[in-house]
Amino acid sequence: MLAACLVFLPSAAASAQQHDADELAKALSNPVAALISVPFQYNYDETFGEDGQRHLMNIQPVAPFSISEHWNVISRTILPVIHQRDVIPGDNQTGIGDITQSFFFSPKKPGASGLTWGVGPAMLIPTGSDDLGADTWGLGPTFVVLKQEGAWTYGALVNHIVDVAGGSDRADINSTFLQPFVSRGMGQGRTLGASFESTYDWEAEQWTVPLNVFYSKVSKIGNQRVSYQGGVRAYLDQPPGGPEWGLRFTFTLLFPK
């Protein structure tokens, strides 16, 4: 009878694997964690105007670099690949957008209060094609602060970018991005969370405020650690003719040390 009962007890290897998945899920909730990852984030948004739609794939490699005993630099890149229909009425566009490149200088360990933070520059690189970019360089500061307590992670990421160079057709950029976020680990590599990804355009004096709610799971494909995420998005504020709702699916390759 004892042997039969013991069959149902998790092995030490299974317990260690579950703990590893939970630790990776916790690291994914931290934008300045010392974790190499490559997310492929697919976004679908509608309705623009009468029936406009946008498909957006953000390729977002994250790489930490140790620069001293106590400090890391975390590189975060966002390369958008876009297909949109009738976002500009009567026009279809396909191509890449402008790259956003951020570098965060961050302490390797949280402070005495338990806060983790990072600060550095954010750059807009004019790689956009087919009128999908701003045709100008942008530059500004970025900052993130967060706290992880037990299963909870909460904090905010902010950047402010203004145009600094470009051609005659360049856009005037003066934009603040504000992303408060909260998530809760649910065990077995699972996470439930929400975030606002708000942008304020100081030129147009207009907010865009999408609320994202998501569920994610850390898993394995062979020996490769991965994360799957799915979520929905509702726009609480947007420019005239802007989107009303959206979906998000993210597949992330993880490379823990």
C-alpha positions as CSV (number, residue, x, y, z in Angstrom):
1,M,0.0,0.0,0.0
2,L,2.9,2.4,0.8
3,A,4.5,1.7,-2.5
4,A,1.2,2.5,-4.3
5,C,0.9,5.8,-2.5
6,L,4.5,6.8,-3.3
7,V,3.8,6.5,-7.0
8,F,1.8,9.7,-6.8
9,L,4.6,11.8,-5.1
10,P,6.5,14.1,-7.4
11,S,10.1,13.1,-8.0
12,A,12.9,15.4,-7.0
13,A,13.6,16.1,-10.7
14,A,10.0,17.1,-11.3
15,S,10.0,19.4,-8.3
16,A,13.2,21.0,-9.4
17,Q,11.9,21.5,-12.9
18,Q,8.7,23.1,-11.6
19,H,10.8,25.5,-9.4
20,D,12.9,26.3,-12.4
21,A,9.8,27.2,-14.5
22,D,8.5,29.4,-11.7
23,E,11.8,31.2,-11.4
24,L,11.9,31.8,-15.2
25,A,8.3,33.1,-15.1
26,K,9.2,35.5,-12.3
27,A,12.3,36.7,-14.3
28,L,10.0,37.3,-17.4
29,S,7.9,39.6,-15.2
30,N,11.0,41.8,-14.6
31,P,12.1,43.9,-17.6
32,V,15.6,44.2,-16.2
33,A,16.2,40.6,-15.1
34,A,19.5,39.0,-16.0
35,L,17.8,36.7,-18.5
36,I,18.5,36.4,-22.3
37,S,15.2,36.1,-24.1
38,V,13.8,36.6,-27.6
39,P,10.0,37.3,-27.6
40,F,8.0,37.2,-30.8
41,Q,4.9,39.3,-29.9
42,Y,2.0,39.2,-32.4
43,N,-0.7,41.9,-32.0
44,Y,-3.9,42.3,-33.8
45,D,-5.9,45.5,-33.5
46,E,-9.2,46.8,-35.0
47,T,-11.2,48.8,-35.8
48,F,-9.4,51.8,-37.3
49,G,-11.9,54.1,-39.0
50,E,-14.7,52.1,-40.6
51,D,-13.0,48.6,-40.9
52,G,-9.2,49.1,-40.6
53,Q,-7.1,46.4,-39.2
54,R,-3.4,46.0,-38.1
55,H,-1.2,43.0,-37.7
56,L,2.0,43.8,-35.8
57,M,4.8,41.4,-35.0
58,N,7.3,42.8,-32.5
59,I,10.6,41.0,-32.4
60,Q,12.0,42.0,-29.0
61,P,15.4,40.5,-28.0
62,V,16.6,41.2,-24.5
63,A,20.2,40.7,-23.5
64,P,21.9,41.5,-20.1
65,F,25.6,42.4,-19.9
66,S,27.6,42.5,-16.7
67,I,29.7,45.6,-16.5
68,S,31.0,45.3,-12.9
69,E,30.5,43.3,-9.8
70,H,27.3,45.1,-8.9
71,W,25.9,46.4,-12.2
72,N,24.3,45.1,-15.4
73,V,23.4,46.8,-18.6
74,I,20.2,45.3,-20.2
75,S,19.7,45.8,-23.9
76,R,16.0,45.8,-25.0
77,T,15.2,46.1,-28.7
78,I,11.8,46.3,-30.4
79,L,11.7,45.7,-34.2
80,P,8.1,45.9,-35.5
81,V,7.0,44.1,-38.6
82,I,3.6,45.5,-39.8
83,H,0.8,44.7,-42.2
84,Q,-2.2,47.0,-42.0
85,R,-5.3,47.5,-44.1
86,D,-7.3,50.8,-44.2
87,V,-5.6,52.2,-41.2
88,I,-4.9,55.0,-43.7
89,P,-8.3,54.9,-45.6
90,G,-8.0,53.1,-48.9
91,D,-4.4,52.1,-48.4
92,N,-2.7,48.8,-47.5
93,Q,0.9,48.8,-46.1
94,T,3.4,46.0,-45.3
95,G,6.9,46.5,-44.0
96,I,9.0,47.2,-40.9
97,G,8.5,50.1,-38.5
98,D,11.1,52.1,-36.6
99,I,13.3,50.3,-34.1
100,T,13.1,51.3,-30.4
101,Q,16.4,50.5,-28.6
102,S,16.7,50.9,-24.9
103,F,19.6,50.4,-22.5
104,F,19.0,50.1,-18.8
105,F,21.8,50.4,-16.2
106,S,20.6,48.3,-13.3
107,P,22.0,47.0,-10.0
108,K,22.3,43.2,-10.0
109,K,20.5,43.0,-6.7
110,P,17.4,44.8,-5.3
111,G,17.9,47.6,-2.8
112,A,17.2,47.4,0.9
113,S,13.6,48.3,0.3
114,G,13.3,45.4,-2.2
115,L,13.0,47.7,-5.2
116,T,14.6,46.8,-8.5
117,W,15.3,49.6,-10.9
118,G,17.1,50.6,-14.1
119,V,17.7,53.8,-16.0
120,G,19.3,54.7,-19.3
121,P,18.7,56.0,-22.9
122,A,16.0,55.1,-25.3
123,M,16.5,55.6,-29.0
124,L,14.1,55.6,-32.0
125,I,16.0,54.4,-35.1
126,P,14.4,55.3,-38.5
127,T,14.2,51.9,-40.1
128,G,10.5,52.2,-41.2
129,S,9.5,51.3,-44.7
130,D,6.4,52.1,-46.9
131,D,5.6,55.2,-44.8
132,L,5.5,53.1,-41.6
133,G,8.1,55.1,-39.8
134,A,8.7,58.6,-38.6
135,D,11.7,59.3,-40.9
136,T,13.7,60.7,-38.0
137,W,15.9,59.8,-35.1
138,G,14.6,60.0,-31.6
139,L,16.3,60.1,-28.3
140,G,15.3,60.4,-24.6
141,P,15.5,58.8,-21.1
142,T,13.9,55.6,-20.0
143,F,13.3,54.3,-16.5
144,V,11.9,51.2,-14.8
145,V,11.1,50.4,-11.2
146,L,9.5,47.3,-9.8
147,K,9.1,45.2,-6.7
148,Q,8.7,41.4,-6.4
149,E,7.1,40.1,-3.3
150,G,6.3,36.4,-3.1
151,A,4.2,35.6,-6.2
152,W,3.5,39.3,-7.0
153,T,5.4,41.6,-9.3
154,Y,4.3,45.3,-9.8
155,G,6.0,48.4,-11.2
156,A,6.2,50.7,-14.1
157,L,8.3,51.4,-17.2
158,V,8.6,54.9,-18.6
159,N,10.3,56.6,-21.6
160,H,10.1,59.9,-23.3
161,I,11.4,60.3,-26.8
162,V,11.8,63.5,-28.9
163,D,13.0,63.8,-32.5
164,V,16.6,64.9,-32.9
165,A,17.3,64.6,-36.7
166,G,15.8,63.6,-40.0
167,G,14.7,64.6,-43.4
168,S,12.2,67.2,-44.6
169,D,9.3,64.7,-44.4
170,R,10.1,63.7,-40.8
171,A,7.5,63.6,-38.1
172,D,7.6,65.8,-35.1
173,I,8.0,63.4,-32.1
174,N,7.4,64.4,-28.5
175,S,6.0,61.3,-26.9
176,T,5.8,59.8,-23.4
177,F,5.3,56.1,-22.9
178,L,4.0,54.9,-19.5
179,Q,3.5,51.2,-18.7
180,P,2.4,50.3,-15.2
181,F,2.2,46.5,-14.8
182,V,1.2,43.9,-12.2
183,S,1.4,40.1,-12.4
184,R,1.0,37.1,-10.1
185,G,2.7,33.8,-10.4
186,M,0.3,30.9,-10.1
187,G,2.8,28.0,-9.9
188,Q,4.0,25.5,-12.5
189,G,5.4,28.4,-14.6
190,R,2.1,30.1,-15.0
191,T,1.5,33.9,-14.7
192,L,-1.6,36.1,-14.8
193,G,-1.1,39.8,-15.3
194,A,-2.2,43.1,-16.6
195,S,-0.6,46.3,-17.9
196,F,-1.4,49.7,-19.4
197,E,0.8,50.6,-22.4
198,S,-0.2,54.3,-22.5
199,T,1.3,56.8,-24.9
200,Y,0.9,60.6,-24.7
201,D,1.6,62.5,-27.9
202,W,2.5,66.0,-26.7
203,E,2.3,67.4,-30.3
204,A,-1.4,66.2,-30.7
205,E,-2.2,66.4,-27.0
206,Q,-3.7,63.0,-27.3
207,W,-3.5,59.8,-25.1
208,T,-3.6,56.2,-26.4
209,V,-4.4,53.9,-23.5
210,P,-4.7,50.2,-24.1
211,L,-5.3,47.9,-21.2
212,N,-3.8,44.4,-21.7
213,V,-4.8,41.3,-19.7
214,F,-2.7,38.2,-20.2
215,Y,-1.9,34.6,-19.2
216,S,1.5,33.0,-19.8
217,K,3.1,29.6,-19.2
218,V,6.8,28.6,-19.2
219,S,7.3,25.3,-20.9
220,K,9.9,23.2,-22.8
221,I,10.4,22.2,-26.4
222,G,13.0,19.5,-26.2
223,N,15.8,21.1,-24.2
224,Q,14.7,24.6,-25.2
225,R,12.9,26.7,-22.5
226,V,10.0,28.7,-24.0
227,S,7.1,30.8,-22.8
228,Y,3.6,31.1,-24.3
229,Q,1.4,34.1,-23.7
230,G,-2.1,35.0,-24.8
231,G,-4.1,38.1,-24.0
232,V,-6.8,40.6,-24.9
233,R,-6.7,44.4,-25.1
234,A,-9.2,47.1,-24.8
235,Y,-8.6,50.8,-25.7
236,L,-9.8,53.1,-22.9
237,D,-8.7,56.2,-24.9
238,Q,-7.4,56.6,-28.5
239,P,-7.0,59.2,-31.2
240,P,-10.1,59.8,-33.5
241,G,-10.3,56.7,-35.8
242,G,-8.0,54.7,-33.6
243,P,-8.4,51.1,-32.6
244,E,-11.1,49.8,-30.2
245,W,-9.8,46.3,-29.2
246,G,-7.0,43.8,-29.9
247,L,-5.4,40.4,-29.2
248,R,-1.9,39.5,-28.3
249,F,0.0,36.2,-28.6
250,T,3.7,35.9,-27.6
251,F,6.1,33.1,-28.1
252,T,9.4,33.6,-26.2
253,L,12.7,31.7,-26.5
254,L,14.5,31.7,-23.1
255,F,18.2,31.2,-22.5
256,P,18.8,31.0,-18.7
257,K,22.4,31.0,-17.6
